[in-house]
Amino acid sequence: QVQLVESGGGLVQPGGSLRLSCAVSGDMSSINSMSWYRQAPGKEREFVAAVSKSGLATAYADSVKGRFTISRDNGKNTMYVQMNSLKPEDTAIYYCAGGAYFGGITSIRARDTTSYQHWGQGTQVTVSS
C-alpha cells in the first residue's frame, strides 16, 4: 500500500512563493516517476510538472515553466515543488502523484494521469490580494 500526503498549501499574495511537499509512505518499489497536477474550480485536472526516479530529469507545463521547480529527495521519500512569482491563475487544488511509469519524463505519456497509480488528497493553493 502506498500513501501520498501533500502539505504546504495556503493563501499567498500575487508575486509570492510557496513550497509544496508530498510525503510518500509504503511500498516505494512501485514508484518511479512522480508529478504534480492541479485542478481549479470548474476546470479539468491539468499537468503541472514531473520528475524522474533519479530526480535528474524534469518536465513542466508551459504555464509554470521558469516559475516552478520540481524536485525529490529519495532518502526522505518526499517530492517538492517550489512555486515562485505566483499568479491568481495558479489558484487550484494541487495533487501529487506517483506511478510505475519509467519512460522519458518529457514525453506526452509522462503528462498523462493514467501513468500515475497513486494520488494524494490534494492541498489548496490560493493566490489573491
N, C-alpha and C positions, 0 to 999 in steps of 0.2 A: 504494500500500500504506500502510495506517495502522496504527500500533502504539500501544498504550496500556500504560503501565507504572506500577503503583501502588507506593507506598512509605510508610513511616511507621507501619506496624503494630507491635504488640508487646504486652507484658504491662503492665497498669496496675491499680492498686487501685480498688475501688469509690469513686466520687466524683471520680476523677481525670480527666485530659484527654489527648487525643491529637489530632494533626492529620495526616490522610492527604493525600497528594498523588497526582496522576495526570498524568504527563507524556505528551504526545501528540506523535508524530512522523509524518512522511509527508504525504500529501495532505490538508491541512486543509480543502479546499473541500467535502469530503463530511461535515464535522462541523458540525452546528448545535446541537441540544440535547445536553446531557451529563447523566449521572446517576450516582448511587451505588446499588448493591444490596448485599445481604448474604445469606449462607447459613450457618445454624447446622447442626451435625451432626443428621442425621435430619429436617431440615426443608427446605421448598422455598425457592428464592431469593426474597427479598422486596425490594420497593422501599424505598429509604431517603430519597433526595432527588434533585431535578432542578434544572437551571439552564438558562436560555435562552442563545442565542448571544451576546447582548449582556451577559449577566450580571445584568441588571436584574430579571428575573423568576425566582422560585424556588418550589419546592413541596417539602413534607415529608410523610413518613408521620406519622400521629398519635403513634406510639410515640417519635419523636425530636424532635417539634416543641418548640421552646423550649430544647433542649439542643444540637442540632447546627446548624451553619451551613455551607451550601454556597456556594462562590464559584469564580470562574475568572479567570485573568489571560491574556487572549488574546495579549498581547505575548510572554508566556513559554510559550504553548501548554500551560498547566497548569491543572488543576482541583483544588480542595481541598475537604475537609470538616473543619471544626473540631468536635470532639466533646468536650463538657463533661458533667460530672455523670454519668459513665459508670456503668452498672449491669451486674451479671453477665449479665443477659439480652441485653446488647449484644454478647456474645461471638459471633463469627462470622468467616467469611472475607468480606472486603469487596472488591467488584469495582467498577471504574469502567467506564462505557460511554459511547459517543458514537455519534450517528447523524444521519441526514438529517432527522428529524422537525423541523418548523418551525411547529407549531401552538401553541396555548395551553399553557403549561407546567403549568398547574393542571388540565389535562384528564385524563381517565382514560387516554387514549392515551399521554400523557407518562409514565405509570407502567407501561406495557406493555413487556415485554422485547423485543417484536418491533419496537419503534420504534428500537432501537439495533443497528446492524450491526457495531460494533466493540467488543471487550471486552478488558479486561486480564486478567492471570493470577490476580489476587487477592492480598490481603495479610491475614494473620491478626491479629485483634484479640482479646485475651483479657483479660477483666475479672475479677479474682479477688484475694482477700486471702491 
